[in-house]
Amino acid sequence: AQSVTQLDSQVPVFEEAPVELRCNYSSSVSVYLFWYVQYPNQGLQLLLKYLSGSTLVKGINGFEAEFNKSQTSFHLRKPSVHISDTAEYFCALLNAGGTSYGKLTFGQGTILTVHP
Amino acid sequence: EPEVTQTPSHQVTQMGQEVILRCVPISNHLYFYWYRQILGQKVEFLVSFYNNEISEKSEIFDDQFSVERPDGSNFTLKIRSTKLEDSAMYFCASSGTSRNQPQHFGDGTRLSIL
């Protein structure tokens, strides 16, 4: 069985500071990894994805994440955050093989709060 | 940019009643999903649907639940005889021509069972 753990439930940070949201996963097969963002009263919006190739992936709004297979991690980073980045962020995993038909497994979410 | 739309945004229903949650996936997508998020908990997979049949379902998706694609555009989740514990945010998602493509989510339906 696969699982995703987001190590921080809440991350407060000041505007223009760097931020890292941590995500670790567990799976017995190869994986695809995603970060989604949820703004208040909205759905889940895809931030970035790792399917294969370069382990450093860039997404929207200046976010990037690095896939580390040996550490089984997929941490999300942004060098300088804005007030508008305040939202909840979800890490999610999709098994690349096996019989799973697109089932995403989510972490519990990290609430990022950017203070002025 | 095309998007997944869900209606209603909020549904209040008496326990024991049936409820239908509606979704319009992105028009050229072939894979459809329902997820739910109980307040304070993780987003959980319920069911995936492809080629007019269920591809995979979780242990949550018991006989109380059913999905249907009644026409070329809508994708519905029906919950029969609702229980208090069915109160949650329900998200519909769709993905393109491969199950490995990123899933696009709607804004969700908040279901409140009284």
gemmi code that builds the backbone of each chain (N, CA, C; Angstrom):
import gemmi

chains = {
    "A": [
        ("ALA", (0.846, -1.199, 0.000), (0.000, 0.000, 0.000), (0.878, 1.244, 0.000)),
        ("GLN", (0.356, 2.301, -0.594), (1.142, 3.525, -0.675), (0.649, 4.529, 0.352)),
        ("SER", (1.502, 5.480, 0.701), (1.096, 6.524, 1.637), (1.901, 7.789, 1.375)),
        ("VAL", (1.352, 8.904, 1.804), (2.006, 10.203, 1.675), (1.931, 10.897, 3.022)),
        ("THR", (3.068, 11.410, 3.461), (3.126, 12.111, 4.740), (3.632, 13.523, 4.527)),
        ("GLN", (2.848, 14.483, 4.936), (3.300, 15.878, 4.927), (3.661, 16.207, 6.365)),
        ("LEU", (4.907, 16.558, 6.562), (5.470, 16.590, 7.902), (5.019, 17.786, 8.724)),
        ("ASP", (4.513, 18.808, 8.078), (4.086, 20.009, 8.801), (2.625, 20.296, 8.497)),
        ("SER", (1.807, 20.413, 9.507), (0.406, 20.726, 9.272), (0.213, 22.218, 9.011)),
        ("GLN", (1.073, 23.040, 9.619), (0.991, 24.478, 9.403), (2.394, 25.059, 9.284)),
        ("VAL", (2.552, 25.990, 8.342), (3.826, 26.678, 8.169), (3.554, 28.170, 8.071)),
        ("PRO", (3.921, 28.916, 9.112), (3.814, 30.375, 9.026), (5.130, 30.954, 8.531)),
        ("VAL", (5.038, 31.970, 7.686), (6.254, 32.567, 7.136), (5.963, 34.028, 6.806)),
        ("PHE", (7.005, 34.842, 6.822), (6.846, 36.244, 6.461), (6.992, 36.421, 4.959)),
        ("GLU", (6.309, 37.425, 4.467), (6.361, 37.760, 3.039), (7.806, 37.956, 2.596)),
        ("GLU", (8.118, 37.468, 1.404), (9.419, 37.532, 0.745), (10.440, 36.573, 1.343)),
        ("ALA", (10.064, 35.809, 2.346), (10.965, 34.782, 2.872), (10.852, 33.524, 2.030)),
        ("PRO", (11.879, 32.656, 2.061), (11.779, 31.365, 1.368), (10.941, 30.390, 2.189)),
        ("VAL", (10.399, 29.396, 1.509), (9.600, 28.394, 2.213), (9.846, 27.015, 1.616)),
        ("GLU", (9.781, 26.013, 2.472), (9.833, 24.617, 2.031), (8.717, 23.860, 2.731)),
        ("LEU", (7.894, 23.184, 1.942), (6.852, 22.322, 2.482), (7.273, 20.891, 2.209)),
        ("ARG", (7.318, 20.091, 3.269), (7.915, 18.772, 3.155), (6.877, 17.687, 2.863)),
        ("CYS", (7.310, 16.743, 2.036), (6.445, 15.620, 1.658), (7.319, 14.373, 1.537)),
        ("ASN", (6.932, 13.318, 2.216), (7.569, 12.021, 2.066), (6.532, 11.006, 1.637)),
        ("TYR", (6.952, 10.013, 0.881), (6.002, 9.032, 0.387), (6.541, 7.627, 0.598)),
        ("SER", (5.621, 6.693, 0.497), (5.978, 5.285, 0.582), (5.200, 4.533, -0.484)),
        ("SER", (5.910, 3.743, -1.292), (5.259, 2.935, -2.310), (6.186, 1.815, -2.719)),
        ("SER", (5.622, 0.684, -3.060), (6.422, -0.459, -3.478), (6.689, -0.448, -4.985)),
        ("VAL", (6.075, 0.505, -5.705), (6.280, 0.593, -7.155), (6.683, 2.023, -7.503)),
        ("SER", (7.028, 2.213, -8.769), (7.382, 3.563, -9.219), (6.180, 4.486, -9.081)),
        ("VAL", (6.474, 5.760, -8.888), (5.392, 6.703, -8.609), (5.473, 7.942, -9.488)),
        ("TYR", (4.331, 8.563, -9.641), (4.241, 9.925, -10.116), (3.834, 10.769, -8.908)),
        ("LEU", (4.348, 11.985, -8.848), (4.077, 12.824, -7.684), (3.553, 14.184, -8.108)),
        ("PHE", (2.687, 14.731, -7.303), (2.012, 15.983, -7.612), (1.931, 16.854, -6.365)),
        ("TRP", (1.909, 18.149, -6.593), (1.506, 19.104, -5.569), (0.281, 19.856, -6.075)),
        ("TYR", (-0.712, 19.927, -5.203), (-1.918, 20.696, -5.480), (-2.035, 21.815, -4.451)),
        ("VAL", (-2.679, 22.916, -4.853), (-2.938, 24.015, -3.932), (-4.448, 24.243, -3.869)),
        ("GLN", (-4.907, 24.547, -2.672), (-6.332, 24.835, -2.480), (-6.480, 26.178, -1.800)),
        ("TYR", (-7.012, 27.141, -2.520), (-7.338, 28.433, -1.935), (-8.701, 28.340, -1.270)),
        ("PRO", (-8.993, 29.215, -0.316), (-10.274, 29.134, 0.398), (-11.467, 29.074, -0.542)),
        ("ASN", (-12.363, 28.129, -0.262), (-13.609, 27.960, -1.013), (-13.381, 27.617, -2.489)),
        ("GLN", (-12.243, 27.055, -2.778), (-11.973, 26.632, -4.152), (-11.549, 25.169, -4.176)),
        ("GLY", (-11.463, 24.631, -5.401), (-11.026, 23.254, -5.553), (-9.518, 23.126, -5.528)),
        ("LEU", (-9.054, 21.953, -5.872), (-7.623, 21.660, -5.883), (-7.056, 22.037, -7.248)),
        ("GLN", (-6.027, 22.860, -7.239), (-5.402, 23.307, -8.477), (-4.006, 22.692, -8.579)),
        ("LEU", (-3.697, 22.118, -9.724), (-2.395, 21.497, -9.906), (-1.303, 22.558, -9.909)),
        ("LEU", (-0.318, 22.353, -9.039), (0.803, 23.278, -8.918), (1.982, 22.795, -9.780)),
        ("LEU", (2.308, 21.527, -9.667), (3.378, 20.923, -10.457), (3.292, 19.410, -10.369)),
        ("LYS", (4.052, 18.755, -11.263), (4.021, 17.301, -11.318), (5.401, 16.755, -11.635)),
        ("TYR", (5.673, 15.560, -11.106), (6.848, 14.787, -11.507), (6.347, 13.474, -12.089)),
        ("LEU", (6.677, 13.279, -13.368), (6.319, 12.019, -14.024), (7.564, 11.197, -14.316)),
        ("SER", (8.598, 11.842, -14.843), (9.868, 11.181, -15.135), (10.859, 12.266, -15.523)),
        ("GLY", (12.106, 11.862, -15.784), (13.082, 12.820, -16.271), (13.732, 13.609, -15.158)),
        ("SER", (13.958, 14.875, -15.401), (14.646, 15.732, -14.436), (13.953, 15.697, -13.079)),
        ("THR", (14.756, 15.569, -12.039), (14.176, 15.445, -10.698), (13.742, 16.799, -10.138)),
        ("LEU", (14.179, 17.886, -10.751), (13.750, 19.212, -10.325), (12.651, 19.681, -11.271)),
        ("VAL", (11.476, 19.882, -10.736), (10.352, 20.286, -11.575), (9.873, 21.663, -11.158)),
        ("LYS", (9.511, 22.424, -12.149), (9.024, 23.776, -11.889), (7.530, 23.838, -12.172)),
        ("GLY", (6.839, 24.613, -11.351), (5.401, 24.716, -11.513), (4.956, 26.148, -11.665)),
        ("ILE", (3.693, 26.356, -11.400), (3.143, 27.696, -11.529), (3.470, 28.530, -10.295)),
        ("ASN", (3.344, 29.831, -10.443), (3.505, 30.763, -9.321), (4.887, 30.718, -8.671)),
        ("GLY", (5.916, 30.309, -9.422), (7.277, 30.323, -8.909), (7.650, 29.164, -7.998)),
        ("PHE", (6.778, 28.181, -7.854), (7.083, 27.024, -7.027), (7.907, 25.994, -7.800)),
        ("GLU", (8.703, 25.230, -7.078), (9.436, 24.116, -7.643), (9.515, 23.004, -6.606)),
        ("ALA", (9.783, 21.798, -7.080), (9.907, 20.667, -6.167), (10.984, 19.739, -6.699)),
        ("GLU", (11.605, 19.014, -5.780), (12.655, 18.086, -6.158), (12.294, 16.675, -5.735)),
        ("PHE", (12.307, 15.783, -6.703), (12.049, 14.367, -6.448), (13.354, 13.717, -5.998)),
        ("ASN", (13.332, 13.089, -4.832), (14.503, 12.409, -4.308), (14.116, 10.971, -4.012)),
        ("LYS", (14.519, 10.085, -4.913), (14.082, 8.695, -4.792), (14.699, 8.006, -3.569)),
        ("SER", (15.958, 8.312, -3.289), (16.621, 7.646, -2.156), (16.030, 8.090, -0.822)),
        ("GLN", (15.586, 9.341, -0.762), (14.968, 9.862, 0.455), (13.451, 9.694, 0.441)),
        ("THR", (12.927, 9.207, -0.651), (11.468, 9.104, -0.884), (10.774, 10.409, -0.494)),
        ("SER", (11.292, 11.502, -1.059), (10.736, 12.813, -0.727), (10.420, 13.596, -1.990)),
        ("PHE", (9.560, 14.571, -1.817), (9.161, 15.461, -2.923), (8.789, 16.797, -2.291)),
        ("HIS", (9.801, 17.503, -1.796), (9.572, 18.750, -1.065), (9.297, 19.903, -2.022)),
        ("LEU", (8.410, 20.765, -1.610), (8.008, 21.929, -2.405), (8.727, 23.162, -1.872)),
        ("ARG", (9.223, 24.004, -2.787), (9.975, 25.183, -2.365), (9.569, 26.401, -3.170)),
        ("LYS", (9.747, 27.548, -2.515), (9.610, 28.808, -3.229), (10.597, 29.784, -2.593)),
        ("PRO", (11.416, 30.457, -3.397), (12.464, 31.303, -2.827), (11.951, 32.569, -2.145)),
        ("SER", (10.775, 33.039, -2.552), (10.251, 34.283, -1.979), (8.717, 34.256, -2.078)),
        ("VAL", (8.057, 34.161, -0.939), (6.606, 33.995, -0.967), (5.891, 35.344, -0.927)),
        ("HIS", (4.639, 35.303, -1.417), (3.769, 36.473, -1.390), (2.565, 36.189, -0.517)),
        ("ILE", (1.904, 37.247, -0.104), (0.674, 37.104, 0.686), (-0.312, 36.186, -0.035)),
        ("SER", (-0.359, 36.305, -1.351), (-1.310, 35.533, -2.149), (-1.012, 34.037, -2.178)),
        ("ASP", (0.133, 33.629, -1.666), (0.462, 32.198, -1.590), (-0.191, 31.527, -0.384)),
        ("THR", (-0.834, 32.297, 0.466), (-1.533, 31.727, 1.613), (-2.630, 30.787, 1.124)),
        ("ALA", (-2.517, 29.521, 1.493), (-3.427, 28.483, 0.999), (-3.047, 27.170, 1.673)),
        ("GLU", (-3.798, 26.119, 1.338), (-3.435, 24.786, 1.798), (-2.824, 24.023, 0.628)),
        ("TYR", (-1.740, 23.316, 0.907), (-0.982, 22.622, -0.129), (-1.018, 21.123, 0.148)),
        ("PHE", (-1.295, 20.370, -0.904), (-1.419, 18.924, -0.793), (-0.414, 18.232, -1.709)),
        ("CYS", (0.309, 17.290, -1.139), (1.173, 16.415, -1.899), (0.378, 15.150, -2.230)),
        ("ALA", (0.542, 14.624, -3.439), (-0.240, 13.448, -3.835), (0.608, 12.513, -4.682)),
        ("LEU", (0.273, 11.244, -4.606), (1.027, 10.190, -5.273), (0.112, 9.377, -6.158)),
        ("LEU", (0.652, 8.966, -7.299), (-0.062, 8.079, -8.210), (0.888, 6.942, -8.540)),
        ("ASN", (0.450, 5.699, -8.366), (1.296, 4.575, -8.724), (1.470, 4.505, -10.234)),
        ("ALA", (2.726, 4.397, -10.687), (3.002, 4.378, -12.115), (2.705, 3.026, -12.731)),
        ("GLY", (2.668, 1.990, -11.930), (2.399, 0.666, -12.455), (1.297, 0.005, -11.673)),
        ("GLY", (1.231, -1.287, -11.768), (0.220, -2.011, -11.019), (-1.169, -1.852, -11.602)),
        ("THR", (-2.152, -2.119, -10.807), (-3.529, -2.138, -11.281), (-4.325, -0.923, -10.830)),
        ("SER", (-3.645, 0.067, -10.288), (-4.365, 1.243, -9.803), (-4.754, 2.133, -10.969)),
        ("TYR", (-6.041, 2.396, -11.127), (-6.523, 3.149, -12.277), (-6.639, 4.627, -11.968)),
        ("GLY", (-5.534, 5.252, -11.680), (-5.527, 6.697, -11.497), (-5.844, 7.146, -10.098)),
        ("LYS", (-5.842, 6.250, -9.138), (-6.155, 6.622, -7.754), (-5.036, 7.485, -7.183)),
        ("LEU", (-5.362, 8.695, -6.819), (-4.422, 9.581, -6.147), (-4.492, 9.342, -4.644)),
        ("THR", (-3.317, 9.251, -4.033), (-3.232, 9.173, -2.576), (-2.672, 10.496, -2.081)),
        ("PHE", (-3.403, 11.136, -1.180), (-3.040, 12.477, -0.724), (-2.392, 12.451, 0.648)),
        ("GLY", (-1.532, 13.460, 0.889), (-1.094, 13.764, 2.234), (-2.171, 14.546, 2.951)),
        ("GLN", (-1.934, 14.846, 4.204), (-2.947, 15.495, 5.018), (-3.025, 16.997, 4.826)),
        ("GLY", (-2.124, 17.540, 4.028), (-2.174, 18.958, 3.735), (-1.310, 19.791, 4.661)),
        ("THR", (-0.773, 20.883, 4.122), (-0.010, 21.859, 4.903), (-0.608, 23.228, 4.649)),
        ("ILE", (-0.995, 23.888, 5.713), (-1.537, 25.240, 5.582), (-0.375, 26.222, 5.639)),
        ("LEU", (-0.165, 26.913, 4.531), (0.877, 27.944, 4.464), (0.226, 29.293, 4.716)),
        ("THR", (0.714, 29.996, 5.720), (0.202, 31.329, 6.031), (1.345, 32.314, 5.878)),
        ("VAL", (1.165, 33.269, 4.969), (2.195, 34.274, 4.715), (1.775, 35.567, 5.407)),
        ("HIS", (2.626, 36.033, 6.308), (2.353, 37.257, 7.071), (3.084, 38.441, 6.460)),
        ("PRO", (2.454, 39.629, 6.525), (3.133, 40.819, 5.978), (4.308, 41.238, 6.850)),
    ],
    "B": [
        ("GLU", (-9.253, 28.674, -19.901), (-8.825, 27.290, -19.694), (-10.037, 26.459, -19.276)),
        ("PRO", (-10.212, 25.300, -19.897), (-11.360, 24.455, -19.529), (-11.254, 24.026, -18.079)),
        ("GLU", (-12.417, 23.828, -17.442), (-12.408, 23.456, -16.044), (-13.514, 22.460, -15.755)),
        ("VAL", (-13.374, 21.798, -14.619), (-14.382, 20.872, -14.126), (-15.378, 21.681, -13.291)),
        ("THR", (-16.646, 21.509, -13.551), (-17.661, 22.244, -12.788), (-18.521, 21.272, -11.992)),
        ("GLN", (-18.836, 21.670, -10.759), (-19.646, 20.844, -9.882), (-20.842, 21.630, -9.370)),
        ("THR", (-21.969, 20.938, -9.301), (-23.177, 21.548, -8.725), (-23.887, 20.543, -7.833)),
        ("PRO", (-24.560, 21.006, -6.764), (-24.500, 22.369, -6.247), (-23.200, 22.602, -5.479)),
        ("SER", (-22.946, 23.820, -5.066), (-21.752, 24.085, -4.269), (-21.973, 23.625, -2.825)),
        ("HIS", (-23.222, 23.675, -2.373), (-23.557, 23.242, -1.018), (-24.905, 22.536, -1.055)),
        ("GLN", (-24.963, 21.355, -0.453), (-26.184, 20.564, -0.409), (-26.463, 20.177, 1.042)),
        ("VAL", (-27.663, 20.512, 1.498), (-28.075, 20.124, 2.844), (-29.202, 19.107, 2.712)),
        ("THR", (-29.045, 17.977, 3.357), (-29.994, 16.869, 3.201), (-30.273, 16.220, 4.542)),
        ("GLN", (-31.510, 15.763, 4.698), (-31.869, 15.026, 5.910), (-31.290, 13.618, 5.842)),
        ("MET", (-30.851, 13.122, 6.983), (-30.347, 11.759, 7.068), (-31.380, 10.779, 6.512)),
        ("GLY", (-30.912, 9.824, 5.733), (-31.802, 8.839, 5.141), (-32.275, 9.186, 3.748)),
        ("GLN", (-32.083, 10.427, 3.359), (-32.497, 10.840, 2.018), (-31.413, 10.503, 0.999)),
        ("GLU", (-31.816, 10.474, -0.246), (-30.881, 10.251, -1.346), (-30.380, 11.602, -1.846)),
        ("VAL", (-29.132, 11.641, -2.284), (-28.587, 12.875, -2.829), (-27.796, 12.551, -4.093)),
        ("ILE", (-27.861, 13.441, -5.060), (-27.086, 13.297, -6.298), (-26.193, 14.514, -6.455)),
        ("LEU", (-24.922, 14.265, -6.563), (-23.939, 15.322, -6.792), (-23.545, 15.278, -8.269)),
        ("ARG", (-23.489, 16.455, -8.858), (-23.293, 16.509, -10.310), (-21.953, 17.150, -10.673)),
        ("CYS", (-21.421, 16.683, -11.776), (-20.116, 17.149, -12.231), (-20.129, 17.196, -13.758)),
        ("VAL", (-19.529, 18.221, -14.307), (-19.271, 18.261, -15.748), (-17.757, 18.264, -15.922)),
        ("PRO", (-17.181, 17.136, -16.327), (-15.727, 17.077, -16.520), (-15.300, 17.901, -17.732)),
        ("ILE", (-14.008, 18.035, -17.896), (-13.472, 18.708, -19.073), (-13.821, 17.873, -20.303)),
        ("SER", (-14.221, 18.539, -21.375), (-14.950, 17.866, -22.459), (-14.174, 16.747, -23.156)),
        ("ASN", (-12.888, 16.838, -23.331), (-12.173, 15.785, -24.054), (-11.481, 14.799, -23.120)),
        ("HIS", (-11.817, 14.847, -21.844), (-11.227, 13.919, -20.880), (-11.982, 12.593, -20.879)),
        ("LEU", (-11.244, 11.534, -20.574), (-11.806, 10.184, -20.633), (-11.895, 9.503, -19.275)),
        ("TYR", (-11.157, 10.013, -18.285), (-11.099, 9.384, -16.972), (-11.759, 10.308, -15.959)),
        ("PHE", (-12.586, 9.726, -15.107), (-13.351, 10.532, -14.163), (-13.239, 9.931, -12.761)),
        ("TYR", (-13.264, 10.836, -11.776), (-12.995, 10.408, -10.404), (-13.901, 11.175, -9.438)),
        ("TRP", (-14.161, 10.529, -8.304), (-14.743, 11.205, -7.148), (-13.827, 10.989, -5.950)),
        ("TYR", (-13.644, 12.074, -5.204), (-12.905, 12.056, -3.953), (-13.775, 12.740, -2.909)),
        ("ARG", (-13.459, 12.493, -1.642), (-14.132, 13.257, -0.604), (-13.130, 13.669, 0.474)),
        ("GLN", (-13.496, 14.733, 1.170), (-12.650, 15.212, 2.264), (-13.554, 15.526, 3.454)),
        ("ILE", (-13.495, 14.680, 4.444), (-14.192, 14.962, 5.696), (-13.411, 16.049, 6.416)),
        ("LEU", (-14.124, 16.944, 7.067), (-13.498, 18.096, 7.713), (-12.333, 17.674, 8.610)),
        ("GLY", (-11.172, 18.238, 8.337), (-10.000, 17.960, 9.154), (-9.245, 16.700, 8.777)),
        ("GLN", (-9.719, 16.005, 7.729), (-9.058, 14.767, 7.334), (-8.485, 14.875, 5.917)),
        ("LYS", (-7.813, 13.817, 5.507), (-7.196, 13.792, 4.173), (-8.253, 13.717, 3.081)),
        ("VAL", (-7.863, 14.138, 1.888), (-8.670, 13.890, 0.697), (-8.572, 12.391, 0.390)),
        ("GLU", (-9.739, 11.742, 0.244), (-9.770, 10.285, 0.064), (-10.371, 9.926, -1.300)),
        ("PHE", (-9.762, 8.983, -1.954), (-10.273, 8.465, -3.219), (-11.540, 7.655, -2.976)),
        ("LEU", (-12.535, 7.872, -3.822), (-13.752, 7.062, -3.763), (-13.822, 6.087, -4.937)),
        ("VAL", (-13.738, 6.634, -6.171), (-13.991, 5.800, -7.327), (-13.370, 6.423, -8.572)),
        ("SER", (-12.965, 5.559, -9.498), (-12.548, 6.013, -10.826), (-13.442, 5.361, -11.868)),
        ("PHE", (-13.605, 6.025, -12.999), (-14.605, 5.621, -14.008), (-14.006, 5.864, -15.377)),
        ("TYR", (-14.061, 4.828, -16.203), (-13.510, 4.926, -17.553), (-14.295, 4.024, -18.478)),
        ("ASN", (-14.558, 4.506, -19.665), (-15.241, 3.687, -20.679), (-16.571, 3.164, -20.144)),
        ("ASN", (-17.276, 4.058, -19.458), (-18.626, 3.777, -18.948), (-18.700, 2.679, -17.903)),
        ("GLU", (-17.603, 2.465, -17.206), (-17.681, 1.540, -16.097), (-16.679, 1.922, -15.014)),
        ("ILE", (-16.929, 1.427, -13.815), (-16.026, 1.688, -12.696), (-14.718, 0.929, -12.927)),
        ("SER", (-13.600, 1.661, -12.817), (-12.285, 1.046, -12.958), (-11.747, 0.566, -11.619)),
        ("GLU", (-11.962, 1.386, -10.605), (-11.458, 1.062, -9.278), (-12.326, 1.782, -8.262)),
        ("LYS", (-12.516, 1.168, -7.116), (-13.242, 1.831, -6.044), (-12.586, 1.514, -4.714)),
        ("SER", (-12.738, 2.438, -3.774), (-12.165, 2.233, -2.452), (-13.152, 1.474, -1.573)),
        ("GLU", (-12.675, 1.123, -0.393), (-13.550, 0.396, 0.555), (-14.666, 1.293, 1.072)),
        ("ILE", (-14.478, 2.616, 0.927), (-15.535, 3.551, 1.330), (-16.727, 3.421, 0.386)),
        ("PHE", (-16.457, 3.163, -0.858), (-17.470, 3.162, -1.919), (-18.259, 1.855, -1.859)),
        ("ASP", (-19.196, 1.794, -0.916), (-19.981, 0.573, -0.762), (-21.294, 0.682, -1.543)),
        ("ASP", (-22.231, -0.204, -1.256), (-23.477, -0.271, -2.027), (-24.329, 0.990, -1.898)),
        ("GLN", (-24.002, 1.829, -0.931), (-24.723, 3.078, -0.742), (-24.421, 4.072, -1.880)),
        ("PHE", (-23.283, 3.878, -2.509), (-22.811, 4.811, -3.516), (-22.970, 4.227, -4.923)),
        ("SER", (-23.188, 5.122, -5.884), (-23.165, 4.714, -7.288), (-22.747, 5.915, -8.133)),
        ("VAL", (-22.186, 5.624, -9.300), (-21.801, 6.675, -10.234), (-22.414, 6.369, -11.582)),
        ("GLU", (-22.582, 7.446, -12.337), (-23.218, 7.303, -13.634), (-22.748, 8.427, -14.543)),
        ("ARG", (-22.662, 8.094, -15.815), (-22.427, 9.126, -16.823), (-23.638, 9.063, -17.754)),
        ("PRO", (-24.676, 9.767, -17.397), (-25.961, 9.604, -18.080), (-25.977, 10.125, -19.516)),
        ("ASP", (-25.059, 11.031, -19.820), (-24.992, 11.552, -21.187), (-23.532, 11.843, -21.488)),
        ("GLY", (-23.262, 12.567, -22.546), (-21.868, 12.787, -22.924), (-21.135, 13.811, -22.107)),
        ("SER", (-21.826, 14.473, -21.159), (-21.146, 15.551, -20.456), (-21.187, 15.426, -18.935)),
        ("ASN", (-22.231, 14.856, -18.371), (-22.352, 14.823, -16.919), (-21.778, 13.552, -16.321)),
        ("PHE", (-21.334, 13.677, -15.063), (-20.832, 12.542, -14.300), (-21.376, 12.721, -12.892)),
        ("THR", (-22.176, 11.763, -12.428), (-22.877, 11.974, -11.163), (-22.460, 10.955, -10.113)),
        ("LEU", (-22.552, 11.397, -8.862), (-22.357, 10.524, -7.708), (-23.668, 10.514, -6.934)),
        ("LYS", (-24.232, 9.337, -6.745), (-25.461, 9.195, -5.998), (-25.167, 8.514, -4.662)),
        ("ILE", (-25.704, 9.089, -3.616), (-25.585, 8.474, -2.296), (-26.995, 8.154, -1.821)),
        ("ARG", (-27.264, 6.877, -1.650), (-28.598, 6.442, -1.187), (-28.596, 6.422, 0.329)),
        ("SER", (-29.734, 6.788, 0.912), (-29.908, 6.685, 2.357), (-28.709, 7.264, 3.106)),
        ("THR", (-28.555, 8.565, 2.991), (-27.387, 9.241, 3.555), (-27.304, 9.087, 5.071)),
        ("LYS", (-26.053, 9.087, 5.553), (-25.774, 8.994, 6.984), (-25.056, 10.268, 7.432)),
        ("LEU", (-25.055, 10.487, 8.725), (-24.374, 11.681, 9.243), (-22.912, 11.716, 8.818)),
        ("GLU", (-22.286, 10.555, 8.809), (-20.860, 10.489, 8.477), (-20.561, 10.701, 7.003)),
        ("ASP", (-21.592, 10.858, 6.177), (-21.368, 11.198, 4.770), (-21.115, 12.699, 4.594)),
        ("SER", (-21.290, 13.454, 5.649), (-21.016, 14.896, 5.576), (-19.548, 15.113, 5.247)),
        ("ALA", (-19.296, 15.825, 4.157), (-17.920, 16.010, 3.674), (-17.962, 16.941, 2.470)),
        ("MET", (-16.772, 17.307, 2.006), (-16.635, 17.988, 0.716), (-16.359, 16.902, -0.319)),
        ("TYR", (-17.121, 16.894, -1.381), (-16.957, 15.902, -2.441), (-16.372, 16.585, -3.677)),
        ("PHE", (-15.266, 16.054, -4.156), (-14.593, 16.612, -5.323), (-14.706, 15.662, -6.509)),
        ("CYS", (-15.024, 16.223, -7.636), (-14.977, 15.506, -8.904), (-13.674, 15.886, -9.607)),
        ("ALA", (-13.091, 14.953, -10.338), (-11.875, 15.233, -11.097), (-11.937, 14.497, -12.422)),
        ("SER", (-11.177, 14.988, -13.381), (-11.072, 14.286, -14.654), (-9.643, 14.398, -15.167)),
        ("SER", (-9.262, 13.428, -15.970), (-7.961, 13.483, -16.630), (-8.133, 13.018, -18.071)),
        ("GLY", (-7.087, 13.306, -18.866), (-7.221, 13.218, -20.316), (-7.263, 11.825, -20.896)),
        ("THR", (-6.310, 11.527, -21.754), (-6.344, 10.276, -22.511), (-5.582, 9.155, -21.824)),
        ("SER", (-4.949, 9.452, -20.702), (-4.212, 8.432, -19.964), (-4.511, 8.589, -18.489)),
        ("ARG", (-4.583, 7.478, -17.769), (-4.865, 7.551, -16.333), (-3.711, 8.167, -15.562)),
        ("ASN", (-2.558, 8.302, -16.219), (-1.411, 8.864, -15.541), (-1.281, 10.374, -15.737)),
        ("GLN", (-2.154, 10.940, -16.499), (-2.119, 12.387, -16.686), (-2.682, 13.082, -15.450)),
        ("PRO", (-2.229, 14.306, -15.194), (-2.704, 15.010, -13.991), (-4.220, 15.150, -13.979)),
        ("GLN", (-4.777, 15.044, -12.813), (-6.213, 15.174, -12.645), (-6.570, 16.629, -12.358)),
        ("HIS", (-7.635, 17.080, -12.999), (-8.148, 18.434, -12.808), (-9.400, 18.345, -11.946)),
        ("PHE", (-9.424, 19.154, -10.897), (-10.485, 19.075, -9.899), (-11.494, 20.202, -10.044)),
        ("GLY", (-12.729, 19.905, -9.681), (-13.738, 20.938, -9.523), (-13.619, 21.599, -8.166)),
        ("ASP", (-14.482, 22.590, -7.926), (-14.444, 23.332, -6.668), (-15.113, 22.585, -5.517)),
        ("GLY", (-15.760, 21.479, -5.818), (-16.324, 20.657, -4.758), (-17.764, 20.979, -4.429)),
        ("THR", (-18.441, 19.992, -3.846), (-19.781, 20.165, -3.273), (-19.676, 19.854, -1.787)),
        ("ARG", (-20.088, 20.828, -0.991), (-20.103, 20.577, 0.460), (-21.428, 19.937, 0.814)),
        ("LEU", (-21.389, 18.706, 1.270), (-22.593, 17.960, 1.630), (-22.743, 17.955, 3.146)),
        ("SER", (-23.873, 18.455, 3.613), (-24.163, 18.485, 5.044), (-25.388, 17.620, 5.300)),
        ("ILE", (-25.224, 16.606, 6.135), (-26.321, 15.700, 6.474), (-26.817, 16.060, 7.873)),
        ("LEU", (-28.114, 16.322, 7.971), (-28.688, 16.743, 9.265), (-29.419, 15.585, 9.945)),
    ],
}
model = gemmi.Model(1)
for chain_id, residues in chains.items():
    chain = gemmi.Chain(chain_id)
    for i, (resn, *xyz) in enumerate(residues, 1):
        res = gemmi.Residue()
        res.name, res.seqid = resn, gemmi.SeqId(i, " ")
        for name, pos in zip(("N", "CA", "C"), xyz):
            atom = gemmi.Atom()
            atom.name, atom.element = name, gemmi.Element(name[0])
            atom.pos, atom.b_iso = gemmi.Position(*pos), 0.0
            res.add_atom(atom)
        chain.add_residue(res)
    model.add_chain(chain)
structure = gemmi.Structure()
structure.add_model(model)
structure.setup_entities()
